[in-house]
Amino acid sequence: MASRAGDPPEPLGPGYGSLAHGVPPSVPGTIFALAVTGGVRMPPRDGREVLFGRNRDDVHVCVGEDDRKVSRQQGILVRRADLWWMRNTGRLPIRLPGSRLLFPDEEPVPLGEGYTAAFVRGTAGREHLLELYVAGADGRRPDSRPQDLTEPPRMWRLTPDERLVLVSLAQRYLLQDPYPQPLAWRQVAQQLTELRPDRPWSAKRVEHLVSAVRNRLARAGVAGLTREEVGEPVGNALNDNLIRELLLSTSLVPPDLALLEPAGRDDPGGVPAPPD
């Protein structure tokens, strides 16, 4: 299929390999688009388009060919003003990094340099992946570093009381419930009062300790931890964002659930993470 603006894109075979590993040396701004059935590479030129969707004959990149929930033309990548933009022309939203949903007929969003994974949810919860990679200013594949030391995540220092409160607050996440929510202040206070009756626990004290951690991380540059950023109504968003940051940074891990066991009981079976 020819591009609507100039030469057709160069095809990439189904055995090309994941774009997450980088791309060959390319003209800066070149876009690579890849699905399980193959993909294309398109040099940058204003007006060029890359179409993707279910109908192999009418798109450059075939996504979800056997899934009728995916639109025949699900979306378009357009080069404009020195950027590649994604527009959703299908019926289902396209999920981008950070759980950003691009809805049909919404304004297109720009793609940054490097790797982007986009997903279209199909029948019975299937997730159809479209990998994208925009070559950066140097146009090179990232260097392979198999022997380099693994860079550890930035872990946040917590006091013993803060850790205890946060483990209680985040226990549904640590237990890996499918749709976790933070516990309410009074639930945390009640649990800790039963667990540690020698300490003064109240909903107000729990809220104060969690707010102190949120404010500390916000000052350190963690996004999504203030009312100004999230906006009203806040609901559980601030605590949810805090918990997810603590989990992603491994500041809280499932074995921490042992803190919620009554004193004198054996460890409930938490297993330390294996060494990197």
N, C-alpha and C positions, 0 to 999 in steps of 0.2 A: 504493500500500500504506500502511495507517495505522500510526502508531507504537503500540507497546504501552502508552504512557503519555501520552495526550493527543492533541493535534492532529497531523496528519501533517506531516512536514518539507516545507519549500519546495524544489521541484525546481530543479536547475541543468542547463541544456541541454548537449549534447555540445560546443557551441562556446563554452563559458564561458571557457576559457583557464586556464592553469596557476595553481594556488593558490600556487606559489612566488613569484608577483608580489604576493602580499598579498590581502586581502579588503576589501570595502566596510565602512564604519562599521557596527558590529554591537554588540548587547548583549554585554558581557564574558562569556566562557565559551561563546558560540555556536560550534558546530562545523560546519565545512564538510568534506564528503567527496566526492571526485571521481575518476572513472575516465574512460577514453576515451569511454564511451557516455553520460556525464553523471553527475550526482550530486545531492546534497541539502545544504540548510542547515537545522540544527536548533538552536533556542534552548535555553539550559540550563534544565533542570528535573529534579530527582531522579527517577530511574526511567525516563527517556526512553531509547530504544534506537534505534540505526541498524544495520540488518543489511546485510551485503555478501556477495556470492558469485556463482555462475554462473547460478542460476535467476532470471531477470529478474522473474518473477511473484511470487516469495516474498521478495525483498530490496528494500532501498531503493536500493542502489548495485550495479549489475551489473558484476562483474569477471570477465574471462576467459570470456565467454559461449560461445565456440566451442572451449573447451579442457576436455576431460573430466577432466584431472588436477586442475583447480580444483574444490573442493567446491561443491555447490549452495548451501549456506550456509557460507561459509568463515570468517566471524567476526561479532562483534557489538561495537558501541561503546555503552557504557552510562554514563549520567550518575549519579554517586554521590559523596556527600561533597565537593561542589564541584569535582569533577574528572571528566573523561571517561576511561574505562578501555576497553582493547581486550582482548577474549577471542577465542581461536582455537577455533572450533567445527568446523573442517574436518579434513582428513587430512594436509595438507601444512603445514610450518612457515611462518610469516610472518616475513619478514626486515625488521627495523627498523634505524634508523640505528646506526652503530657495529658493524655485522654482528651485532647482537643478534637471535637467533632466538626467536620466540614459538611454542612447540610446542602441539599439540592438548591440551586439558584441563589446560594449565598455568595457574597463577594469573594473572589479568588484570594488565596493566601500565598505569600511568597515562600519559596524554599531556600533555606540557608545552604551554605557550602557544606560539603560532606554528606553523611549518610542520613537518610530518613526512611523509616518504615511506615507504610500506610496499610490499613486493613479495611476490608469490606466484610461485614458479617452476612453470611448466607443462610442456607437451610440448616435447621437443627443445630444452630450455634456454630457452624463452620466459620472459620476466619480465613479469608483469602488475602494473602500478602502481596503487596506491590512494593518492591525495594527500589529506592531512588538514591542516586548519588550525583551531586553537582561538584565537578572538579574545582578545586580551590585555585588561589592565585598562582601557586607554583605548578599546578597541574600534575602533581606526582602522587603515586600511591604511598600511603604512610609506611615508614620503615618497619620491617619485621624485627621484633625484639624478644625472641623466645627465651633468651638467657637473662633478661633484665629481672631484677627483683620486682615482685608484685607490689604495686603502690597501695598501701592500706587505706581504707576509708577514713574520713575524718570523724573520729568518735567524740561525742560530747561528754564532758565530765559531769557526773551527777552525784549529789550527796546521798548518803544512805536513805534518808527520809524521802528525798525526791525520787530515787529509784523505786522504793517501795510503793509510793503513791502512783507513779507512772505505770508500773507493772500491773497494779490493780485496774487503773483506768484503761489500759491497753490490752487486758487479758484476752478479749475476744479476737484481737488481731494475732496475739502470740499463740493462741489455740488454733489459728488459721481457719476461723469460721468463714464461710463463703461470702457473707455480707456483713462484715464486722462494723460495730459502732462503739464509740467510747462509752464507758459507764457514766452515769450521772454522778455529780458530786456526792449526793447523799448515799448512793450505793457504795461508793468507794469508802466514805467515812464509816458506814455501817460494817463493811467487811473488815476494815483495819481495826475498828474498835473490838470486834470479836476476836481478831487475830492477835492484837497487841493491846489488851485492855489496860496495861500500865501506862499507855501514852494518851495524851488528850487529842482525840481525832474529832473533827467536825467538818461539815461540808464547807464552811468558810475557810478553814485551814487548808483543806485539800485544794480548793480553788486558788488560794494564795500561792501555794507551792507550785502548782502547775503553771500559773500565770508568770511566776518568776522565771521558770525555765523557758517558757515561750518568749518572754521579753529578752532574755539573754541570747537566745538563738537568733531572734529577729535582729538584734544589734550586731550580731556576727554575720549577717547577710542572708539568712535563710528566709525565703519568700513564703508568703501565705500565712503569716502568723499574727497579723494585726488586723483589726477591724477596718482600718482605712484601705488595706489591700483587698480584703475579701468583700466588703460591702454588706449592707443589710438586706435581708435578715441573715445573721451569722449562723444560727443553729449550731451544729456540731463541727462546722468547717475548721475552726481554729484548732480544736483538739485533734481532729482527724489529720490535718496537715502536720501537726506536731508529732503525732504518733508515727506517721509514715516516714518522716525525716529520721526519727530515732531508730526505726527498723532498718531503713536503707543504709544508715551509717553504722549499723550493728551496735549502736549504743544500748539498745534493748534486744535481747535474743530469747527464743523460747525457753532455754534452761532457767531464765530469770523467774519463771513461774514457780520455781521452788520456794521463792520468798513468800508465797501465799499459802504455803503449807503450815499447819499448826506446829508450834515448837515441839520437838521430840519425835515427830513423824519422819520416816525415811524420805529421802529424796523421791519425788514422784516419777522419776525415770527420765529426767532431762539429760540429754546427751550432749557433751561439748561439741562444738563445731570442729570438723577435721582440720588439720593444719593445711595452710595454702601450699 
